[in-house]
Amino acid sequence: MSLISSELKKILVCPLDKGTLEENTASKSLSCSVCGKMYPVKDSIPIMLPEQKGDSNAGNLKKSGGPNGRGR
Ligand SMILES: [Zn+2]
């Protein structure tokens, strides 16, 4: 018994590094084979959120990099 459909599994990759995801039926999650990050699966839907720790600031609008793009 798998956590998600094989169709879905085929197209899913780690949002961080595009690594392939391995199913962990024991922990009901997907783990990236590259970075090892785990993504919980809820009702057959993988929760693919890259990072969400220390996310206490509600107004997180300054994300779309300005003139001096520091991202990279
Ligand atoms: Zn990854």
N, CA, C, O and the ligand as a Tripos MOL2 file, in Angstrom:
@<TRIPOS>MOLECULE
protein
  289   287    73     0     0
PROTEIN
NO_CHARGES

@<TRIPOS>ATOM
      1 N           0.8440   -1.1990    0.0000 N.3       1 MET1
      2 CA          0.0000    0.0000    0.0000 C.3       1 MET1
      3 C           0.8740    1.2410    0.0000 C.2       1 MET1
      4 O           1.7750    1.3840    0.8260 O.2       1 MET1
      5 N           0.5980    2.1280   -0.9290 N.am      2 SER2
      6 CA          1.4530    3.3090   -1.0160 C.3       2 SER2
      7 C           0.7360    4.5490   -0.4940 C.2       2 SER2
      8 O          -0.4920    4.6100   -0.4300 O.2       2 SER2
      9 N           1.5190    5.4930   -0.1380 N.am      3 LEU3
     10 CA          0.9800    6.7160    0.4540 C.3       3 LEU3
     11 C           0.2990    7.5910   -0.5840 C.2       3 LEU3
     12 O          -0.7550    8.1790   -0.3420 O.2       3 LEU3
     13 N           0.9240    7.6560   -1.7320 N.am      4 ILE4
     14 CA          0.3800    8.4990   -2.7900 C.3       4 ILE4
     15 C           0.2600    7.6800   -4.0640 C.2       4 ILE4
     16 O           0.8330    6.5950   -4.1680 O.2       4 ILE4
     17 N          -0.4700    8.1900   -5.0110 N.am      5 SER5
     18 CA         -0.6440    7.4620   -6.2550 C.3       5 SER5
     19 C           0.6690    7.4380   -7.0330 C.2       5 SER5
     20 O           1.4970    8.3420   -6.9150 O.2       5 SER5
     21 N           0.8370    6.4030   -7.8180 N.am      6 SER6
     22 CA          2.0830    6.2920   -8.5820 C.3       6 SER6
     23 C           2.1980    7.4160   -9.6000 C.2       6 SER6
     24 O           3.2980    7.8510   -9.9440 O.2       6 SER6
     25 N           1.0640    7.8730  -10.0720 N.am      7 GLU7
     26 CA          1.0440    9.0120  -11.0070 C.3       7 GLU7
     27 C           1.6780   10.2330  -10.3510 C.2       7 GLU7
     28 O           2.5360   10.9130  -10.9140 O.2       7 GLU7
     29 N           1.2140   10.4680   -9.1480 N.am      8 LEU8
     30 CA          1.6940   11.6230   -8.4100 C.3       8 LEU8
     31 C           3.1710   11.4670   -8.0800 C.2       8 LEU8
     32 O           3.9520   12.4140   -8.1730 O.2       8 LEU8
     33 N           3.5230   10.2800   -7.7040 N.am      9 LYS9
     34 CA          4.8980   10.0260   -7.3160 C.3       9 LYS9
     35 C           5.8580   10.2860   -8.4780 C.2       9 LYS9
     36 O           6.9870   10.7410   -8.2950 O.2       9 LYS9
     37 N           5.3710    9.9840   -9.6600 N.am     10 LYS10
     38 CA          6.2100   10.1570  -10.8470 C.3      10 LYS10
     39 C           6.5970   11.6130  -11.0830 C.2      10 LYS10
     40 O           7.7050   11.9130  -11.5280 O.2      10 LYS10
     41 N           5.6650   12.5060  -10.7750 N.am     11 ILE11
     42 CA          5.9290   13.9100  -11.0820 C.3      11 ILE11
     43 C           6.4880   14.6940   -9.8960 C.2      11 ILE11
     44 O           6.9240   15.8360  -10.0400 O.2      11 ILE11
     45 N           6.4680   14.0660   -8.7320 N.am     12 LEU12
     46 CA          6.9260   14.7890   -7.5480 C.3      12 LEU12
     47 C           8.4360   14.7640   -7.4090 C.2      12 LEU12
     48 O           9.0760   13.7180   -7.5230 O.2      12 LEU12
     49 N           8.9800   15.9270   -7.1620 N.am     13 VAL13
     50 CA         10.3950   16.0110   -6.8350 C.3      13 VAL13
     51 C          10.5500   16.9620   -5.6670 C.2      13 VAL13
     52 O           9.6310   17.7100   -5.3330 O.2      13 VAL13
     53 N          11.7030   16.9270   -5.0580 N.am     14 CYS14
     54 CA         11.9760   17.8360   -3.9620 C.3      14 CYS14
     55 C          11.9960   19.2680   -4.5000 C.2      14 CYS14
     56 O          12.6980   19.5450   -5.4720 O.2      14 CYS14
     57 N          11.2380   20.1820   -3.8860 N.am     15 PRO15
     58 CA         11.1960   21.5610   -4.3610 C.3      15 PRO15
     59 C          12.5250   22.2800   -4.1660 C.2      15 PRO15
     60 O          12.7570   23.3250   -4.7720 O.2      15 PRO15
     61 N          13.3680   21.7500   -3.3550 N.am     16 LEU16
     62 CA         14.6410   22.4080   -3.0750 C.3      16 LEU16
     63 C          15.7070   22.0540   -4.0970 C.2      16 LEU16
     64 O          16.4350   22.9260   -4.5720 O.2      16 LEU16
     65 N          15.7970   20.7940   -4.4300 N.am     17 ASP17
     66 CA         16.9000   20.3710   -5.3000 C.3      17 ASP17
     67 C          16.4580   19.4450   -6.4240 C.2      17 ASP17
     68 O          17.2840   18.8850   -7.1450 O.2      17 ASP17
     69 N          15.1380   19.2920   -6.5670 N.am     18 LYS18
     70 CA         14.5800   18.4360   -7.6140 C.3      18 LYS18
     71 C          15.0140   16.9900   -7.4880 C.2      18 LYS18
     72 O          15.0390   16.2410   -8.4640 O.2      18 LYS18
     73 N          15.3500   16.6170   -6.2770 N.am     19 GLY19
     74 CA         15.7320   15.2250   -6.0480 C.3      19 GLY19
     75 C          14.5240   14.3240   -6.0580 C.2      19 GLY19
     76 O          13.3990   14.7900   -5.8760 O.2      19 GLY19
     77 N          14.7350   13.0550   -6.2650 N.am     20 THR20
     78 CA         13.6110   12.1160   -6.2390 C.3      20 THR20
     79 C          13.1940   11.8460   -4.7960 C.2      20 THR20
     80 O          13.9980   11.9250   -3.8660 O.2      20 THR20
     81 N          11.9230   11.5270   -4.6440 N.am     21 LEU21
     82 CA         11.3850   11.3200   -3.3060 C.3      21 LEU21
     83 C          11.1060    9.8410   -3.0450 C.2      21 LEU21
     84 O          10.5690    9.1250   -3.8900 O.2      21 LEU21
     85 N          11.4800    9.4250   -1.8780 N.am     22 GLU22
     86 CA         11.2480    8.0420   -1.4760 C.3      22 GLU22
     87 C          10.0850    7.9920   -0.5060 C.2      22 GLU22
     88 O           9.9540    8.8390    0.3770 O.2      22 GLU22
     89 N           9.2490    6.9920   -0.6830 N.am     23 GLU23
     90 CA          8.1230    6.8410    0.2300 C.3      23 GLU23
     91 C           8.5510    6.1570    1.5240 C.2      23 GLU23
     92 O           9.2650    5.1540    1.5080 O.2      23 GLU23
     93 N           8.1120    6.7070    2.6150 N.am     24 ASN24
     94 CA          8.3050    6.0660    3.9110 C.3      24 ASN24
     95 C           6.9480    5.7240    4.4830 C.2      24 ASN24
     96 O           6.3180    6.5490    5.1440 O.2      24 ASN24
     97 N           6.5060    4.5280    4.2330 N.am     25 THR25
     98 CA          5.1630    4.1670    4.6900 C.3      25 THR25
     99 C           5.0820    4.1440    6.2100 C.2      25 THR25
    100 O           4.0290    4.4240    6.7830 O.2      25 THR25
    101 N           6.1710    3.8170    6.8520 N.am     26 ALA26
    102 CA          6.1750    3.7430    8.3160 C.3      26 ALA26
    103 C           5.8910    5.1040    8.9330 C.2      26 ALA26
    104 O           5.0980    5.2250    9.8670 O.2      26 ALA26
    105 N           6.5440    6.1170    8.4000 N.am     27 SER27
    106 CA          6.3570    7.4530    8.9800 C.3      27 SER27
    107 C           5.3830    8.2940    8.1750 C.2      27 SER27
    108 O           5.1920    9.4790    8.4470 O.2      27 SER27
    109 N           4.7660    7.6640    7.1770 N.am     28 LYS28
    110 CA          3.8090    8.3820    6.3320 C.3      28 LYS28
    111 C           4.3780    9.6880    5.8120 C.2      28 LYS28
    112 O           3.8060   10.7600    6.0080 O.2      28 LYS28
    113 N           5.5030    9.5770    5.1540 N.am     29 SER29
    114 CA          6.1190   10.7820    4.6240 C.3      29 SER29
    115 C           6.9540   10.4310    3.4080 C.2      29 SER29
    116 O           7.2120    9.2620    3.1200 O.2      29 SER29
    117 N           7.3670   11.4660    2.7060 N.am     30 LEU30
    118 CA          8.2750   11.2880    1.5880 C.3      30 LEU30
    119 C           9.6030   11.9030    1.9790 C.2      30 LEU30
    120 O           9.6510   12.9770    2.5780 O.2      30 LEU30
    121 N          10.6690   11.2230    1.6410 N.am     31 SER31
    122 CA         11.9650   11.8010    1.9580 C.3      31 SER31
    123 C          12.7670   11.9720    0.6810 C.2      31 SER31
    124 O          12.7470   11.1220   -0.2090 O.2      31 SER31
    125 N          13.4640   13.0800    0.6130 N.am     32 CYS32
    126 CA         14.2690   13.3860   -0.5590 C.3      32 CYS32
    127 C          15.5320   12.5460   -0.5430 C.2      32 CYS32
    128 O          16.1960   12.4170    0.4850 O.2      32 CYS32
    129 N          15.8510   11.9820   -1.6850 N.am     33 SER33
    130 CA         17.0430   11.1450   -1.7510 C.3      33 SER33
    131 C          18.3040   11.9860   -1.8500 C.2      33 SER33
    132 O          19.4140   11.4730   -1.7050 O.2      33 SER33
    133 N          18.1320   13.2760   -2.0970 N.am     34 VAL34
    134 CA         19.2970   14.1510   -2.2170 C.3      34 VAL34
    135 C          19.6050   14.8640   -0.9050 C.2      34 VAL34
    136 O          20.7000   14.7210   -0.3610 O.2      34 VAL34
    137 N          18.6440   15.6290   -0.3970 N.am     35 CYS35
    138 CA         18.9030   16.3930    0.8240 C.3      35 CYS35
    139 C          18.3620   15.7080    2.0700 C.2      35 CYS35
    140 O          18.6770   16.0990    3.1940 O.2      35 CYS35
    141 N          17.5460   14.6810    1.8580 N.am     36 GLY36
    142 CA         17.0550   13.9270    3.0030 C.3      36 GLY36
    143 C          15.8880   14.5790    3.7240 C.2      36 GLY36
    144 O          15.4550   14.1010    4.7730 O.2      36 GLY36
    145 N          15.3900   15.6420    3.1760 N.am     37 LYS37
    146 CA         14.2700   16.3170    3.8210 C.3      37 LYS37
    147 C          13.0110   15.4570    3.7500 C.2      37 LYS37
    148 O          12.7680   14.7700    2.7580 O.2      37 LYS37
    149 N          12.2260   15.5060    4.8060 N.am     38 MET38
    150 CA         11.0070   14.7080    4.8610 C.3      38 MET38
    151 C           9.7760   15.5770    4.6450 C.2      38 MET38
    152 O           9.6600   16.6750    5.1890 O.2      38 MET38
    153 N           8.8660   15.0570    3.8390 N.am     39 TYR39
    154 CA          7.6120   15.7480    3.5900 C.3      39 TYR39
    155 C           6.4630   14.8510    4.0360 C.2      39 TYR39
    156 O           6.2970   13.7420    3.5280 O.2      39 TYR39
    157 N           5.6780   15.3360    4.9830 N.am     40 PRO40
    158 CA          4.5560   14.5220    5.4650 C.3      40 PRO40
    159 C           3.4880   14.3500    4.3950 C.2      40 PRO40
    160 O           3.2840   15.2310    3.5600 O.2      40 PRO40
    161 N           2.8150   13.2200    4.4260 N.am     41 VAL41
    162 CA          1.7210   12.9740    3.4910 C.3      41 VAL41
    163 C           0.4190   12.9450    4.2630 C.2      41 VAL41
    164 O           0.2600   12.1850    5.2190 O.2      41 VAL41
    165 N          -0.4930   13.7700    3.8410 N.am     42 LYS42
    166 CA         -1.7730   13.8420    4.5430 C.3      42 LYS42
    167 C          -2.9090   13.5440    3.5730 C.2      42 LYS42
    168 O          -3.0650   14.2310    2.5630 O.2      42 LYS42
    169 N          -3.6910   12.5320    3.8750 N.am     43 ASP43
    170 CA         -4.7970   12.1380    3.0050 C.3      43 ASP43
    171 C          -4.3510   11.9730    1.5580 C.2      43 ASP43
    172 O          -5.0030   12.4600    0.6350 O.2      43 ASP43
    173 N          -3.2440   11.2880    1.3760 N.am     44 SER44
    174 CA         -2.6830   11.0320    0.0430 C.3      44 SER44
    175 C          -2.1500   12.2800   -0.6490 C.2      44 SER44
    176 O          -1.7940   12.2400   -1.8270 O.2      44 SER44
    177 N          -2.0960   13.3800    0.0800 N.am     45 ILE45
    178 CA         -1.5460   14.6090   -0.4890 C.3      45 ILE45
    179 C          -0.2380   14.9320    0.2230 C.2      45 ILE45
    180 O          -0.2200   15.1720    1.4300 O.2      45 ILE45
    181 N           0.8420   14.9360   -0.5290 N.am     46 PRO46
    182 CA          2.1210   15.2900    0.0850 C.3      46 PRO46
    183 C           2.1850   16.7860    0.4000 C.2      46 PRO46
    184 O           1.8130   17.6180   -0.4270 O.2      46 PRO46
    185 N           2.6490   17.1120    1.5740 N.am     47 ILE47
    186 CA          2.7730   18.5110    1.9710 C.3      47 ILE47
    187 C           4.1710   18.9700    1.5880 C.2      47 ILE47
    188 O           5.1440   18.7190    2.3010 O.2      47 ILE47
    189 N           4.2510   19.6450    0.4520 N.am     48 MET48
    190 CA          5.5560   19.9860   -0.0950 C.3      48 MET48
    191 C           5.9840   21.4080    0.2420 C.2      48 MET48
    192 O           6.1800   22.2270   -0.6570 O.2      48 MET48
    193 N           6.1270   21.7000    1.4960 N.am     49 LEU49
    194 CA          6.5810   23.0260    1.8720 C.3      49 LEU49
    195 C           8.0800   22.9920    2.1230 C.2      49 LEU49
    196 O           8.5570   22.2250    2.9600 O.2      49 LEU49
    197 N           8.8120   23.8110    1.4110 N.am     50 PRO50
    198 CA         10.2670   23.8050    1.5010 C.3      50 PRO50
    199 C          10.7700   23.9940    2.9280 C.2      50 PRO50
    200 O          11.4130   23.0960    3.4720 O.2      50 PRO50
    201 N          10.5030   25.1020    3.5240 N.am     51 GLU51
    202 CA         10.9800   25.3810    4.8790 C.3      51 GLU51
    203 C           9.9090   26.1440    5.6190 C.2      51 GLU51
    204 O           9.2950   27.0510    5.0560 O.2      51 GLU51
    205 N           9.6820   25.8080    6.8260 N.am     52 GLN52
    206 CA          8.7190   26.5920    7.5770 C.3      52 GLN52
    207 C           9.0700   26.6580    9.0570 C.2      52 GLN52
    208 O           8.1910   26.6420    9.9190 O.2      52 GLN52
    209 N          10.3210   26.7320    9.3280 N.am     53 LYS53
    210 CA         10.6930   26.9040   10.7260 C.3      53 LYS53
    211 C          11.0430   28.3650   10.9850 C.2      53 LYS53
    212 O          11.6010   29.0390   10.1190 O.2      53 LYS53
    213 N          10.7240   28.8350   12.1420 N.am     54 GLY54
    214 CA         10.9720   30.2180   12.5010 C.3      54 GLY54
    215 C          10.1920   31.1680   11.6240 C.2      54 GLY54
    216 O          10.6490   32.2690   11.3160 O.2      54 GLY54
    217 N           9.0200   30.7400   11.2270 N.am     55 ASP55
    218 CA          8.2160   31.5640   10.3390 C.3      55 ASP55
    219 C           7.1920   32.3550   11.1460 C.2      55 ASP55
    220 O           5.9870   32.1290   11.0360 O.2      55 ASP55
    221 N           7.6810   33.2690   11.9440 N.am     56 SER56
    222 CA          6.7790   33.9660   12.8590 C.3      56 SER56
    223 C           6.3230   35.3210   12.3230 C.2      56 SER56
    224 O           5.3360   35.8830   12.7970 O.2      56 SER56
    225 N           7.0420   35.8380   11.3380 N.am     57 ASN57
    226 CA          6.6230   37.1340   10.8080 C.3      57 ASN57
    227 C           5.4800   36.9750    9.8160 C.2      57 ASN57
    228 O           5.6170   36.3120    8.7870 O.2      57 ASN57
    229 N           4.3680   37.5860   10.1400 N.am     58 ALA58
    230 CA          3.1760   37.4100    9.3250 C.3      58 ALA58
    231 C           3.2950   38.1330    7.9870 C.2      58 ALA58
    232 O           2.9800   37.5710    6.9380 O.2      58 ALA58
    233 N           3.7490   39.3800    8.0310 N.am     59 GLY59
    234 CA          3.8440   40.1510    6.7930 C.3      59 GLY59
    235 C           5.1120   39.8220    6.0360 C.2      59 GLY59
    236 O           6.0760   40.5870    6.0610 O.2      59 GLY59
    237 N           5.1130   38.7170    5.3830 N.am     60 ASN60
    238 CA          6.3220   38.2780    4.6860 C.3      60 ASN60
    239 C           6.2320   38.6430    3.2090 C.2      60 ASN60
    240 O           6.2240   37.7730    2.3380 O.2      60 ASN60
    241 N           6.1650   39.9230    2.9500 N.am     61 LEU61
    242 CA          5.9050   40.3680    1.5810 C.3      61 LEU61
    243 C           7.1730   40.7610    0.8330 C.2      61 LEU61
    244 O           7.1410   40.9590   -0.3820 O.2      61 LEU61
    245 N           8.2830   40.8740    1.5450 N.am     62 LYS62
    246 CA          9.5020   41.3360    0.8960 C.3      62 LYS62
    247 C          10.2700   40.1730    0.3080 C.2      62 LYS62
    248 O          11.4900   40.0840    0.4420 O.2      62 LYS62
    249 N           9.5520   39.2920   -0.3370 N.am     63 LYS63
    250 CA         10.1920   38.0610   -0.7780 C.3      63 LYS63
    251 C          10.6500   38.1260   -2.2320 C.2      63 LYS63
    252 O          11.5650   37.4110   -2.6420 O.2      63 LYS63
    253 N           9.9990   38.9950   -3.0020 N.am     64 SER64
    254 CA         10.2520   38.9850   -4.4360 C.3      64 SER64
    255 C          11.4540   39.8390   -4.8420 C.2      64 SER64
    256 O          11.3580   40.6510   -5.7630 O.2      64 SER64
    257 N          12.5400   39.6630   -4.1820 N.am     65 GLY65
    258 CA         13.8230   40.3110   -4.4610 C.3      65 GLY65
    259 C          13.7830   41.6460   -5.2060 C.2      65 GLY65
    260 O          13.2140   41.7290   -6.2950 O.2      65 GLY65
    261 N          14.3560   42.6440   -4.6520 N.am     66 GLY66
    262 CA         14.3860   43.9600   -5.2700 C.3      66 GLY66
    263 C          15.5610   44.1090   -6.2070 C.2      66 GLY66
    264 O          16.0820   43.1150   -6.7140 O.2      66 GLY66
    265 N          15.9970   45.3660   -6.4500 N.am     67 PRO67
    266 CA         17.1340   45.6600   -7.3180 C.3      67 PRO67
    267 C          18.3980   44.9100   -6.9180 C.2      67 PRO67
    268 O          19.0540   44.2940   -7.7580 O.2      67 PRO67
    269 N          18.7340   44.9650   -5.6390 N.am     68 ASN68
    270 CA         19.9040   44.1830   -5.2380 C.3      68 ASN68
    271 C          19.4940   42.7840   -4.8010 C.2      68 ASN68
    272 O          19.3380   42.5000   -3.6130 O.2      68 ASN68
    273 N          19.3290   41.9430   -5.7730 N.am     69 GLY69
    274 CA         18.8930   40.5890   -5.4810 C.3      69 GLY69
    275 C          19.9510   39.8140   -4.7400 C.2      69 GLY69
    276 O          21.0140   39.5060   -5.2800 O.2      69 GLY69
    277 N          19.6520   39.5070   -3.5170 N.am     70 ARG70
    278 CA         20.6340   38.7830   -2.7200 C.3      70 ARG70
    279 C          20.4550   37.2730   -2.8590 C.2      70 ARG70
    280 O          21.3240   36.4850   -2.4870 O.2      70 ARG70
    281 N          19.3110   36.9020   -3.4000 N.am     71 GLY71
    282 CA         19.0890   35.4660   -3.5470 C.3      71 GLY71
    283 C          20.0190   34.9110   -4.5970 C.2      71 GLY71
    284 O          20.1040   35.5240   -5.6610 O.2      71 GLY71
    285 N          20.6680   33.9040   -4.4250 N.am     72 ARG72
    286 CA         21.6530   33.2440   -5.2700 C.3      72 ARG72
    287 C          22.9010   33.0920   -4.4990 C.2      72 ARG72
    288 O          23.8830   32.5570   -5.0120 O.2      72 ARG72
    289 ZN         15.8550   17.5960   -1.5670 Zn       73 ZN73
@<TRIPOS>BOND
     1     1     2 1
     2     2     3 1
     3     3     4 2
     4     3     5 am
     5     5     6 1
     6     6     7 1
     7     7     8 2
     8     7     9 am
     9     9    10 1
    10    10    11 1
    11    11    12 2
    12    11    13 am
    13    13    14 1
    14    14    15 1
    15    15    16 2
    16    15    17 am
    17    17    18 1
    18    18    19 1
    19    19    20 2
    20    19    21 am
    21    21    22 1
    22    22    23 1
    23    23    24 2
    24    23    25 am
    25    25    26 1
    26    26    27 1
    27    27    28 2
    28    27    29 am
    29    29    30 1
    30    30    31 1
    31    31    32 2
    32    31    33 am
    33    33    34 1
    34    34    35 1
    35    35    36 2
    36    35    37 am
    37    37    38 1
    38    38    39 1
    39    39    40 2
    40    39    41 am
    41    41    42 1
    42    42    43 1
    43    43    44 2
    44    43    45 am
    45    45    46 1
    46    46    47 1
    47    47    48 2
    48    47    49 am
    49    49    50 1
    50    50    51 1
    51    51    52 2
    52    51    53 am
    53    53    54 1
    54    54    55 1
    55    55    56 2
    56    55    57 am
    57    57    58 1
    58    58    59 1
    59    59    60 2
    60    59    61 am
    61    61    62 1
    62    62    63 1
    63    63    64 2
    64    63    65 am
    65    65    66 1
    66    66    67 1
    67    67    68 2
    68    67    69 am
    69    69    70 1
    70    70    71 1
    71    71    72 2
    72    71    73 am
    73    73    74 1
    74    74    75 1
    75    75    76 2
    76    75    77 am
    77    77    78 1
    78    78    79 1
    79    79    80 2
    80    79    81 am
    81    81    82 1
    82    82    83 1
    83    83    84 2
    84    83    85 am
    85    85    86 1
    86    86    87 1
    87    87    88 2
    88    87    89 am
    89    89    90 1
    90    90    91 1
    91    91    92 2
    92    91    93 am
    93    93    94 1
    94    94    95 1
    95    95    96 2
    96    95    97 am
    97    97    98 1
    98    98    99 1
    99    99   100 2
   100    99   101 am
   101   101   102 1
   102   102   103 1
   103   103   104 2
   104   103   105 am
   105   105   106 1
   106   106   107 1
   107   107   108 2
   108   107   109 am
   109   109   110 1
   110   110   111 1
   111   111   112 2
   112   111   113 am
   113   113   114 1
   114   114   115 1
   115   115   116 2
   116   115   117 am
   117   117   118 1
   118   118   119 1
   119   119   120 2
   120   119   121 am
   121   121   122 1
   122   122   123 1
   123   123   124 2
   124   123   125 am
   125   125   126 1
   126   126   127 1
   127   127   128 2
   128   127   129 am
   129   129   130 1
   130   130   131 1
   131   131   132 2
   132   131   133 am
   133   133   134 1
   134   134   135 1
   135   135   136 2
   136   135   137 am
   137   137   138 1
   138   138   139 1
   139   139   140 2
   140   139   141 am
   141   141   142 1
   142   142   143 1
   143   143   144 2
   144   143   145 am
   145   145   146 1
   146   146   147 1
   147   147   148 2
   148   147   149 am
   149   149   150 1
   150   150   151 1
   151   151   152 2
   152   151   153 am
   153   153   154 1
   154   154   155 1
   155   155   156 2
   156   155   157 am
   157   157   158 1
   158   158   159 1
   159   159   160 2
   160   159   161 am
   161   161   162 1
   162   162   163 1
   163   163   164 2
   164   163   165 am
   165   165   166 1
   166   166   167 1
   167   167   168 2
   168   167   169 am
   169   169   170 1
   170   170   171 1
   171   171   172 2
   172   171   173 am
   173   173   174 1
   174   174   175 1
   175   175   176 2
   176   175   177 am
   177   177   178 1
   178   178   179 1
   179   179   180 2
   180   179   181 am
   181   181   182 1
   182   182   183 1
   183   183   184 2
   184   183   185 am
   185   185   186 1
   186   186   187 1
   187   187   188 2
   188   187   189 am
   189   189   190 1
   190   190   191 1
   191   191   192 2
   192   191   193 am
   193   193   194 1
   194   194   195 1
   195   195   196 2
   196   195   197 am
   197   197   198 1
   198   198   199 1
   199   199   200 2
   200   199   201 am
   201   201   202 1
   202   202   203 1
   203   203   204 2
   204   203   205 am
   205   205   206 1
   206   206   207 1
   207   207   208 2
   208   207   209 am
   209   209   210 1
   210   210   211 1
   211   211   212 2
   212   211   213 am
   213   213   214 1
   214   214   215 1
   215   215   216 2
   216   215   217 am
   217   217   218 1
   218   218   219 1
   219   219   220 2
   220   219   221 am
   221   221   222 1
   222   222   223 1
   223   223   224 2
   224   223   225 am
   225   225   226 1
   226   226   227 1
   227   227   228 2
   228   227   229 am
   229   229   230 1
   230   230   231 1
   231   231   232 2
   232   231   233 am
   233   233   234 1
   234   234   235 1
   235   235   236 2
   236   235   237 am
   237   237   238 1
   238   238   239 1
   239   239   240 2
   240   239   241 am
   241   241   242 1
   242   242   243 1
   243   243   244 2
   244   243   245 am
   245   245   246 1
   246   246   247 1
   247   247   248 2
   248   247   249 am
   249   249   250 1
   250   250   251 1
   251   251   252 2
   252   251   253 am
   253   253   254 1
   254   254   255 1
   255   255   256 2
   256   255   257 am
   257   257   258 1
   258   258   259 1
   259   259   260 2
   260   259   261 am
   261   261   262 1
   262   262   263 1
   263   263   264 2
   264   263   265 am
   265   265   266 1
   266   266   267 1
   267   267   268 2
   268   267   269 am
   269   269   270 1
   270   270   271 1
   271   271   272 2
   272   271   273 am
   273   273   274 1
   274   274   275 1
   275   275   276 2
   276   275   277 am
   277   277   278 1
   278   278   279 1
   279   279   280 2
   280   279   281 am
   281   281   282 1
   282   282   283 1
   283   283   284 2
   284   283   285 am
   285   285   286 1
   286   286   287 1
   287   287   288 2
@<TRIPOS>SUBSTRUCTURE
     1 MET1         2 RESIDUE 1 A MET
     2 SER2         6 RESIDUE 1 A SER
     3 LEU3        10 RESIDUE 1 A LEU
     4 ILE4        14 RESIDUE 1 A ILE
     5 SER5        18 RESIDUE 1 A SER
     6 SER6        22 RESIDUE 1 A SER
     7 GLU7        26 RESIDUE 1 A GLU
     8 LEU8        30 RESIDUE 1 A LEU
     9 LYS9        34 RESIDUE 1 A LYS
    10 LYS10       38 RESIDUE 1 A LYS
    11 ILE11       42 RESIDUE 1 A ILE
    12 LEU12       46 RESIDUE 1 A LEU
    13 VAL13       50 RESIDUE 1 A VAL
    14 CYS14       54 RESIDUE 1 A CYS
    15 PRO15       58 RESIDUE 1 A PRO
    16 LEU16       62 RESIDUE 1 A LEU
    17 ASP17       66 RESIDUE 1 A ASP
    18 LYS18       70 RESIDUE 1 A LYS
    19 GLY19       74 RESIDUE 1 A GLY
    20 THR20       78 RESIDUE 1 A THR
    21 LEU21       82 RESIDUE 1 A LEU
    22 GLU22       86 RESIDUE 1 A GLU
    23 GLU23       90 RESIDUE 1 A GLU
    24 ASN24       94 RESIDUE 1 A ASN
    25 THR25       98 RESIDUE 1 A THR
    26 ALA26      102 RESIDUE 1 A ALA
    27 SER27      106 RESIDUE 1 A SER
    28 LYS28      110 RESIDUE 1 A LYS
    29 SER29      114 RESIDUE 1 A SER
    30 LEU30      118 RESIDUE 1 A LEU
    31 SER31      122 RESIDUE 1 A SER
    32 CYS32      126 RESIDUE 1 A CYS
    33 SER33      130 RESIDUE 1 A SER
    34 VAL34      134 RESIDUE 1 A VAL
    35 CYS35      138 RESIDUE 1 A CYS
    36 GLY36      142 RESIDUE 1 A GLY
    37 LYS37      146 RESIDUE 1 A LYS
    38 MET38      150 RESIDUE 1 A MET
    39 TYR39      154 RESIDUE 1 A TYR
    40 PRO40      158 RESIDUE 1 A PRO
    41 VAL41      162 RESIDUE 1 A VAL
    42 LYS42      166 RESIDUE 1 A LYS
    43 ASP43      170 RESIDUE 1 A ASP
    44 SER44      174 RESIDUE 1 A SER
    45 ILE45      178 RESIDUE 1 A ILE
    46 PRO46      182 RESIDUE 1 A PRO
    47 ILE47      186 RESIDUE 1 A ILE
    48 MET48      190 RESIDUE 1 A MET
    49 LEU49      194 RESIDUE 1 A LEU
    50 PRO50      198 RESIDUE 1 A PRO
    51 GLU51      202 RESIDUE 1 A GLU
    52 GLN52      206 RESIDUE 1 A GLN
    53 LYS53      210 RESIDUE 1 A LYS
    54 GLY54      214 RESIDUE 1 A GLY
    55 ASP55      218 RESIDUE 1 A ASP
    56 SER56      222 RESIDUE 1 A SER
    57 ASN57      226 RESIDUE 1 A ASN
    58 ALA58      230 RESIDUE 1 A ALA
    59 GLY59      234 RESIDUE 1 A GLY
    60 ASN60      238 RESIDUE 1 A ASN
    61 LEU61      242 RESIDUE 1 A LEU
    62 LYS62      246 RESIDUE 1 A LYS
    63 LYS63      250 RESIDUE 1 A LYS
    64 SER64      254 RESIDUE 1 A SER
    65 GLY65      258 RESIDUE 1 A GLY
    66 GLY66      262 RESIDUE 1 A GLY
    67 PRO67      266 RESIDUE 1 A PRO
    68 ASN68      270 RESIDUE 1 A ASN
    69 GLY69      274 RESIDUE 1 A GLY
    70 ARG70      278 RESIDUE 1 A ARG
    71 GLY71      282 RESIDUE 1 A GLY
    72 ARG72      286 RESIDUE 1 A ARG
    73 ZN73       289 GROUP 0 **** ****
